[in-house]
């Protein structure tokens, strides 16, 4: 996730924060919730693009 001068990266298996550059904790919790809510679709898209 990138916004303005902030960037965050989450691993998908298991869902965990890999890197954060500038996002405050409350926004990271929101982003993590979005990742968790869309976990299946994100994994499917990842495998569809990069292969299994």
N, C-alpha and C positions, 0 to 999 in steps of 0.2 A: 504494500500500500504506500503510495507516495502522495503527498499533499504539500504544497508550498515548499518549505525547506525541511519537511519531516519525511521520514521513511521508516517502514517497519516490514519485517519479513517473518512469516510464520511457516513452520513445518506442518505438513498435513498428517503425518503418521508418526507418533501421535501429535495431535494439535499442540504446538508449543511455540513460544516466541523464540525466533532465531536471532533477531537483531532489532534494535530500536534506535533511531536517530531523531530525537526531538519530540515524539508524541508523549503527552502526559499520561499518567497511569489510567485515568478514567476513560480516555479515548482508546487506549490499548484494550481495556476490558470490553468496550463496545465492539471494536474490530474483531477481537477473539470470539465474541458471541456470534458475529456475522459469519466468521469462518466455520465455527462449530455448527451453526444452523444450516449451512450450505456444504457441509463436509462431503457428502456423497456426490453431489454435482461437481464440486471442485476436483475430487479424485477422478471422476469419470472424464472430465475435460482434460486433466493432466495426462491420464493414460491414453486418451484419444489423440492427443497432440504428440506426446513423446513415446508412446508405445508402452506396453506392460512390462 
